[in-house]
Amino acid sequence: MTQETDVNNRLNNAMYGTPQTLPDQRRQFLGSLRERVLLELDIQDLNNPRAFDLFHQHLNEYRDPQQSALINGKVDHDLIGSFLKELAQQNFPFTLVNKPETPDEPTSTAILIVNEAAVNHETVNLLQLHPLTTSATTEKKKQPEKKGFFHHLL
């Protein structure tokens, strides 16, 4: 009986390939798993001028030898070129992922900083980790309360 199952397993592996754990998650996270992701930038985030500044400021926080960057190879070089240049200048190890199943929609992953082992961070998007704190919200609080028309009459 075991030989029969072994033959069936070999045939299935030959026809369909070796089974993978969490294939959808691996496609989304450029071959890695969500539990290993430390930092993420989506393709649409690359258009945000804050994204490169934050990336430049916080890249040194990920200097562990177990960490590397995964870059979506299907992203236009005009969008991702400055990030690649920064990684190269910092001697940060990175891999271009250009597989046929790599997604290239605007909400897809463009850059990942991943660890070899699971880290399970709750929030990994760079722009969500470091939200914009504007002075416009504090200015609204400082403005005096507007008085109505009838207040001047009374």
VENKA-V337385 format. One record per backbone hydrogen bond with DSSP energy under -0.5 kcal/mol. NH is the residue of the N-H (numbers start at 1). CO is the residue of the C=O. Records with the same first field share a line. If there is no record, write none. Layout:
NH = CO, CO
This chain:
5 = 1
6 = 2
7 = 3
8 = 4
9 = 5
10 = 6
11 = 7
12 = 8
13 = 9
14 = 10
15 = 11
16 = 12
17 = 13
26 = 22
27 = 23
28 = 24
29 = 25
30 = 27
31 = 26
32 = 29
36 = 33
37 = 34
38 = 113
39 = 113
40 = 124
41 = 111
43 = 108
44 = 106
46 = 42, 43
47 = 44
48 = 45
51 = 48
52 = 48
53 = 49
54 = 50
55 = 51
56 = 52
57 = 53
58 = 54
59 = 55
61 = 58
62 = 59
63 = 60
67 = 64
68 = 114
69 = 93
70 = 112
71 = 95
72 = 110
73 = 71, 97
75 = 72
79 = 76
80 = 76
81 = 77
84 = 80
85 = 81
86 = 82
87 = 83
88 = 84
89 = 85
90 = 86
91 = 88
92 = 87
93 = 91
95 = 69
97 = 71, 95
98 = 96
102 = 99
103 = 27
108 = 105
110 = 41
111 = 41
112 = 70
113 = 39
114 = 68, 112
115 = 36
116 = 66
119 = 35
120 = 35
121 = 37
126 = 40
129 = 125
130 = 126
131 = 128
134 = 132
138 = 134
139 = 135
140 = 136
141 = 137
142 = 138
143 = 139
152 = 148, 149
153 = 149
154 = 150
